[in-house]
């Protein structure tokens, strides 16, 4: 292997591969400062901000074959330590200022709606119109301000920033459009100067399933970001390429399980959109995750787990999403979803059920006795420990077996204890 360098040499870059595709592939590993497309040779040179970012990328891709648009690309350190030719500087594009911004969102782990974007961009001036759409570059939005100066301020302040911790990175350019055309006010487009627009074309449901947003996840960027969270490689048996969001869970104990308990268990692996227990088969349920990666984690880690005396069967469903209705529970806006913050960090703790549960967001004055009393109905407690980390009270409780720990988690996660709503996860520690 060539000497380490912050410049990465990419080969087999076909004509169908764009600059944005390459940015999406490498942005999870750090800031990219320059990119040169060598079209005549089907190659590209890409400069990271520092050598360690380039090393992380190459280490990750020794275990995972990088693919863009179905084509394998091959990467190595470049013989250049620095790109000094006339290259495109990604962060210094000399484009014409305009009151309309074109925003691309990279490694998008969560659905981004018009409301989320409005919250992010409105502090810089009055946003007149907002349109979101899916392109080959990923999930994009056009944002029209009342004044050009507001658009310039927003671009300066937000370029390269993340909407959520560790993901949903903003790449902002000026658009060359003069005026946005908005026909509907809904989750995908909004005209703030005309609140009377219809929500959909006549004949179409005004509540599309969140599964319809599934295309909004650039899967390769997603996988790379998450793999980086796992320390550079995905867990054994996880491909990171699944795009099915909905999981079928069967052999449930119908008397003991409900949607909220299923939420408590499956939300360990990613955000939950919707859950439906099948009325004609009450030991079966559908769980729709935020995208294909958490669904793959849930199938991998929960298949065969014991809960309430039953061995769970967990598989991908043939249904792409769960249709909203009175028989389904909606969690897409729930603040109990565990991956709304620190997504990358949370993926690191994904595992199969263990005998040990970890309790956090506990009241500062909580005692070991109170913790034990809260969970002891679920099994034999072998050991407990209450401790403080970063000024916050936490606890570990070890049960006799995994099934008892899983029961305590699904029944007691997000329940109140001493005025606090507690959070429970499985711990991978073997002993306290």
SVG drawing of the C-alpha trace seen along z (x, -y; Angstrom):
<svg xmlns="http://www.w3.org/2000/svg" viewBox="-60 -41 65 61">
<polyline fill="none" stroke="black" stroke-width="0.4" points="0.0,0.0 1.2,-3.5 2.3,-5.9 -0.7,-7.3 -2.0,-10.6 -5.0,-12.8 -5.5,-12.4 -7.5,-9.4 -7.3,-7.9 -10.5,-6.4 -10.6,-4.1 -13.4,-2.7 -15.4,-5.9 -17.9,-5.5 -19.5,-8.4 -22.8,-7.8 -21.0,-8.6 -21.3,-12.2 -19.2,-14.4 -22.0,-14.2 -22.0,-10.4 -18.3,-10.5 -19.0,-13.1 -21.7,-11.0 -19.4,-8.0 -16.6,-9.7 -18.3,-12.5 -19.0,-10.2 -15.3,-9.9 -14.5,-13.7 -14.5,-17.0 -13.6,-16.8 -11.7,-19.9 -11.0,-19.2 -12.3,-16.8 -10.9,-16.4 -12.8,-14.2 -10.4,-12.7 -13.2,-11.8 -10.9,-10.7 -9.3,-8.0 -12.5,-7.1 -10.8,-8.1 -11.0,-10.8 -8.8,-12.4 -10.3,-13.4 -8.6,-15.3 -9.7,-14.9 -9.0,-17.7 -6.5,-15.4 -4.7,-12.1 -6.6,-10.4 -9.9,-10.9 -8.4,-9.3 -7.0,-6.4 -10.4,-5.8 -12.0,-5.6 -9.4,-3.2 -9.6,-1.0 -13.4,-0.8 -13.3,0.0 -10.8,2.9 -13.8,4.9 -16.6,3.4 -16.5,3.2 -17.4,-0.5 -20.1,-0.6 -21.7,-3.6 -24.8,-3.1 -24.1,0.7 -20.5,0.2 -17.6,1.3 -15.0,-1.5 -11.4,-0.9 -9.6,-3.2 -6.0,-3.7 -3.9,-6.4 -2.7,-8.8 1.0,-9.4 0.1,-13.1 0.3,-14.4 -1.6,-17.5 -3.7,-18.5 -2.1,-21.7 -3.5,-21.7 -6.5,-23.8 -9.1,-21.8 -12.6,-22.4 -12.6,-23.5 -15.8,-22.0 -16.3,-24.7 -15.3,-27.7 -17.5,-27.6 -17.7,-31.0 -21.4,-30.8 -23.7,-33.8 -25.5,-34.8 -29.3,-34.3 -32.2,-34.3 -32.9,-30.6 -30.7,-28.0 -30.2,-24.4 -29.6,-22.2 -28.3,-18.6 -28.5,-16.4 -25.8,-13.8 -25.9,-10.6 -29.5,-11.2 -30.4,-8.8 -33.9,-10.3 -36.7,-11.6 -36.4,-15.3 -39.6,-17.2 -40.5,-20.7 -41.1,-21.6 -37.6,-20.4 -36.0,-22.5 -38.1,-25.5 -37.0,-25.3 -33.3,-25.1 -33.4,-27.9 -36.0,-30.4 -33.7,-32.0 -31.8,-33.7 -34.8,-35.5 -38.3,-35.0 -38.6,-31.8 -41.2,-32.3 -41.2,-28.8 -39.7,-25.4 -39.7,-22.3 -38.1,-18.9 -37.3,-16.2 -35.2,-13.1 -32.4,-13.2 -29.5,-11.0 -27.4,-13.2 -29.6,-12.3 -32.4,-14.1 -32.5,-17.8 -34.5,-21.0 -34.9,-24.4 -35.4,-27.2 -36.6,-30.6 -35.9,-33.6 -37.6,-37.0 -34.1,-38.6 -30.8,-37.5 -28.9,-38.7 -30.8,-36.2 -30.0,-33.3 -26.3,-34.4 -26.3,-34.5 -28.0,-31.1 -25.4,-29.5 -22.5,-31.0 -23.8,-29.8 -25.1,-26.4 -22.8,-25.0 -21.4,-21.7 -23.4,-21.6 -25.4,-18.6 -29.2,-18.8 -28.9,-15.9 -25.8,-14.8 -23.5,-12.9 -25.8,-12.8 -28.0,-14.8 -25.2,-17.1 -26.1,-20.2 -24.3,-21.0 -25.6,-24.4 -25.2,-26.2 -27.0,-29.1 -29.6,-28.0 -29.9,-29.5 -33.7,-29.5 -35.5,-32.9 -38.8,-31.8 -40.0,-28.6 -43.3,-27.1 -45.3,-25.5 -48.6,-23.7 -49.3,-22.0 -48.7,-22.7 -47.7,-19.4 -44.7,-17.5 -42.8,-17.9 -43.5,-21.4 -44.8,-24.6 -45.6,-28.2 -45.5,-30.3 -47.0,-33.3 -50.1,-31.3 -51.5,-29.1 -54.6,-28.2 -53.0,-25.8 -54.4,-22.2 -52.4,-19.5 -52.5,-17.1 -53.8,-16.7 -57.4,-15.6 -57.8,-11.8 -54.5,-11.3 -54.3,-10.6 -53.1,-13.5 -51.3,-11.1 -48.7,-9.1 -47.1,-6.3 -43.8,-7.3 -42.4,-4.3 -42.9,-6.5 -40.0,-8.5 -37.8,-5.4 -36.1,-6.6 -34.9,-9.6 -32.1,-7.6 -28.9,-7.5 -28.1,-3.9 -24.3,-3.9 -23.6,-7.0 -25.9,-5.7 -23.9,-2.4 -20.6,-4.2 -21.6,-6.6 -23.0,-3.8 -19.9,-1.6 -17.8,-4.4 -19.9,-4.5 -19.2,-0.8 -15.5,-1.6 -14.9,-1.1 -16.7,2.2 -20.2,3.5 -21.0,6.2 -20.5,9.8 -23.6,10.9 -24.8,7.3 -24.6,6.3 -25.8,2.7 -27.4,3.0 -30.9,4.0 -33.6,1.6 -36.7,3.3 -38.0,1.2 -40.8,3.4 -40.3,6.4 -42.8,9.2 -42.6,10.5 -44.4,13.8 -44.8,16.3 -45.5,13.4 -47.2,14.0 -50.4,12.2 -51.7,11.8 -48.5,10.0 -47.5,8.0 -48.8,4.7 -47.5,2.0 -45.7,0.0 -43.8,3.0 -42.8,3.9 -41.7,0.2 -39.5,0.4 -37.7,3.5 -37.4,2.6 -36.4,-1.1 -33.1,0.3 -32.1,0.7 -33.4,-2.5 -36.3,-4.9 -39.8,-3.4 -42.3,-4.8 -45.4,-2.6 -46.4,0.7 -49.4,2.9 -50.5,6.0 -52.5,8.2 -56.0,8.5 -56.7,11.8 -53.3,13.2 -52.6,11.5 -49.3,13.4 -48.1,11.6 -47.1,7.9 -45.6,5.6 -42.9,3.1 -41.9,0.4 -38.4,-1.0 -37.0,-4.4 -35.1,-2.7 -33.5,0.6 -30.4,0.6 -32.2,0.6 -34.6,3.2 -31.6,5.4 -30.2,4.9 -33.5,5.8 -33.9,9.0 -30.3,10.0 -30.2,9.3 -33.8,10.3 -34.4,13.5 -34.8,16.3 -34.9,14.1 -37.1,15.4 -39.8,13.1 -42.8,14.0 -42.1,17.7 -42.1,17.5 -39.2,17.6 -39.6,14.7 -39.5,15.2 -38.3,12.0 -38.1,11.7 -38.4,9.0 -42.0,8.4 -43.3,8.5 -45.1,5.2 -42.9,2.2 -44.7,0.1 -47.7,0.1 -50.7,-1.9 -51.7,-4.4 -55.1,-3.6 -57.0,-3.0 -55.5,0.4 -51.9,-0.9 -49.9,-2.9 -47.9,-5.8 -44.5,-6.6 -42.9,-8.7 -43.0,-11.9 -42.5,-10.2 -39.8,-11.8 -39.2,-8.3 -37.5,-7.3 -34.0,-6.6 -32.1,-7.8 -33.3,-11.4 -29.9,-12.4 -26.5,-10.8 -27.5,-8.3 -24.0,-7.2 -23.3,-6.6 -26.5,-4.6 -25.7,-2.2 -22.6,-1.2 -24.7,0.2 -26.8,2.5 -26.7,6.1 -28.9,9.2 -30.7,9.3 -28.3,9.8 -28.8,10.6 -27.8,7.0 -29.9,3.9 -28.5,0.3 -30.8,-2.3 -30.2,-6.0 -32.0,-9.4 -32.5,-8.4 -33.4,-11.0 -30.2,-12.3 -31.2,-11.1 -32.2,-7.6 -31.2,-4.7 -30.2,-1.1 -33.3,0.1 -35.6,-2.1 -34.1,-0.7 -34.5,2.9 -38.1,2.3 -38.9,0.8 -37.8,3.9 -37.7,6.9 -41.1,8.3 -39.6,9.4 -37.1,11.9 -34.3,12.9 -31.8,10.1 -28.3,11.3 -26.5,8.0 -27.1,4.2 -25.0,1.1 -25.9,-2.6 -23.2,-5.0 -22.7,-8.5 -21.2,-9.3 -20.8,-12.9 -22.8,-14.1 -25.8,-11.9 -27.1,-8.9 -27.2,-5.5 -27.6,-1.9 -26.8,1.6 -29.1,4.5 -28.1,8.1 -30.8,10.8 -30.5,14.5 -31.2,14.9 -31.7,12.8 -35.5,13.4 -36.0,11.8 -33.9,8.8 -35.8,8.4 -39.1,8.5 -37.9,5.8 -36.8,3.7 -40.0,3.9 -42.2,3.3 -40.2,0.6 -38.4,-1.5 -39.9,-5.0 -41.8,-4.5 -41.6,-7.2 -39.3,-6.7 -39.1,-9.4 -40.3,-12.1 -38.0,-11.1 -38.9,-9.0 -36.2,-6.3 -34.4,-4.9 -33.4,-1.2 -31.0,0.6 -29.2,3.9 -25.6,3.7 -22.8,5.8 -20.9,5.9 -20.4,9.5 -20.3,8.6 -20.8,5.6"/>
</svg>
